[in-house]
């Protein structure tokens, strides 16, 4: 089995993987970083979104071997250095942007990628960007709100 | 104003921190030491006779530890239906056995007939592919009307595809028929309540572990209801004594009903663990979830509304065919009957109601309770036919509803469908809704839409549900085979902090945050010093799980009762400490005081005294401070609401865009408004999904065409609007200690008719005589309806 090496959340890691091993399985099973979730088999749900060399990637669409040499970021590496929630994570908590928590890591990772490329997205831009992340609990309302808030914007909604 | 962190506060959820940092502990995240992997072999045909299963090639493959087929489970029990329904003629429903693995026949695509246990999941999968099954494909029956002809049988031994033919209330039938015959106006509507797949984002998963030293089993599983799973496995399926089986539901990634039930995979991993002597883990992939999770809805209904010319309701009469799929799932027989028929009077004083439901076996996945469970079906039928009737009579649809609403001075109100509503104020909800949605401004908005070539429609309707499930005596009379109370143990630790063991299971609802808000306020202590323990049968007295918007109304009530016992005992201890009579002790804000004196002692000191009982009246009071309560509700709770949806329809494409959606709900008292609002949002997302996007689709051969997210349209962020949610018009529940009604299902119950009513209104405004379109209202269906009108 080939050996792959990469940097995950700032730490150098390596492991022996089969050619068919997906990045998500390498993260979850070899590195035991189980915050990256698997919610489907068709790369639709987005629960496994991670960052590879700064880009949001569905970790189920990539072989571990393809990430050889890459910088990988997962949900486990998102908090601030002192362990407190980062701005996006905090906004999700403040605005109740999660319920069961299963889609949440992917949502947070996608939101981070969005805000990196578009620091002040409109509501429509947030919604469009989240096309590849499915949530069944929240009806998306508070996720969109949280991402807008994390970008320093707010949305006025009556009767809340 | 709510106290900081107490009842009514928007306390942020403590569970969020672990979910937001990737520290959640879902079943698939757990690797048991030495675990093996299970993979199931599933039928690719909807109906087939199993002639032979040859496992010889798979047996010797690398890593294979064991292979199971249906033959291995013929001597154990089946997975039962939890509710006995009797047909109109008094005959009990048909209950074919639902085995752990299919034996003799496979009855739906995805029906598991073998399982491979191997060192790794890849090896198990490879071996599963090497199993040779000789399965003779038989004609499948998918359509319910076709199934009722009994030409192709799902279960040969019961000689019919009709599970039951139920009438509610049978004694009202003749009067309802008579009322409809003599009515000045009758509106008839035939509709389909589309079949849905619940689609919790976490696929089901289970780990079975047999401990030879203790001769005991542990099941870690994706369950909303671990005690029921233990009970079913123990009493019905495998016969493992309850004291030898622990069921743990750790973090669970959503349920929406689909994880209430016990599934065969759970029994298999337990039996397999004993056989191979190692923990056995199974994780469903998404396609398995589509094929085997219990689906929801799937009713075909004809409803008639008889009324006076002024819109006064005289009778509702409903005939429904309800699909139960190939096997009876645990709540499947209750859903189309007592969670549906009993709600068929809606929010109205209608004097005559009769409901007939025929439950039908088909070669499809089992159908059971999905968020709302029966009540969305009832609401959809009622609220759609009312709109149609109002249109036929030339009356305002809101005014028609108001004319027939149960009024605030009529509670308790005995509905014509057999329930006793305890509280509500439907006019107040509708008043608030009309204000929020700006109904007065609608005409202007419609003009503006029309100016750009779009059609605009507005739908407004009510709903009522019965939840807080459920009073055991009543449901026992109605056929339930279980009690539906719940339980909580409040354990005050010696140092004054609390562990509360609750029978409800939180899988997104926020119990870990809200329950401490309540007990913290009752005891005058910081909620942060209270932890909730849930989802582990070895730690919790008992529980009936989380579904039917019952956690707070039933389990929360048990927790309140147990806390009251804590206070009563603590008062006695405090009285001793303060050298007074317990009758003279007051308790407020965490302090025990003696009336008319300045003597006081804090809750923490009393707790410590209970555990270090020096100078303690040991003859009168036991040491320790821990109390358990079981709470059985006196009645259902009756949340209600008024919902409005405004849509724009593009007449060129049939595409529907939701411009605004408002929900005004009466949940009684609200413990944490932020969480309650979030629950409504989620329900609306699913209800709007049902109305516009979702549908489980089988072809005539029983192949599930929508078995992945490529084919089944889950609502995405850009399909849905921001919602306006209000719960300022609550009327407290009259019979539980917190006055709460339950909020989990409301959004999914009230919203589908609202969306459809709005679309029909839009098409009518465009001069199209379209009176109904079946959900989901996809562009092609809307466009076709417009162009065929």
Interface residues (C-beta under 8 A of the other chain):
Chain A: X18 X20 X28 X29 X32 X33 X34 X35 X36 X37 X38 X39 X40 X41 X42 X44 X45 X47 X74 X75 X76 X78 X79 X85 X89 X92 X93 X94 X96 X98 X99 X100 X101 X102 X103 X104 X105 X108 X123 X124 X126 X127 X128 X130 X131 X133 X134 X135 X136 X137 X138 X139 X140 X141 X142 X143 X144 X145 X155 X157 X158 X159 X160
Chain B: X12 X13 X15 X16 X17 X18 X19 X20 X21 X22 X23 X24 X26 X28 X29 X31 X122 X199 X200 X201 X202 X203 X251 X252 X253 X254 X256 X285 X286 X287 X436 X507 X508 X509 X510 X662 X674 X675 X677 X678 X681 X682 X683 X684 X685 X686 X688 X708 X709 X710 X714 X715 X716 X717 X718 X720 X722 X723 X724 X725 X726 X747
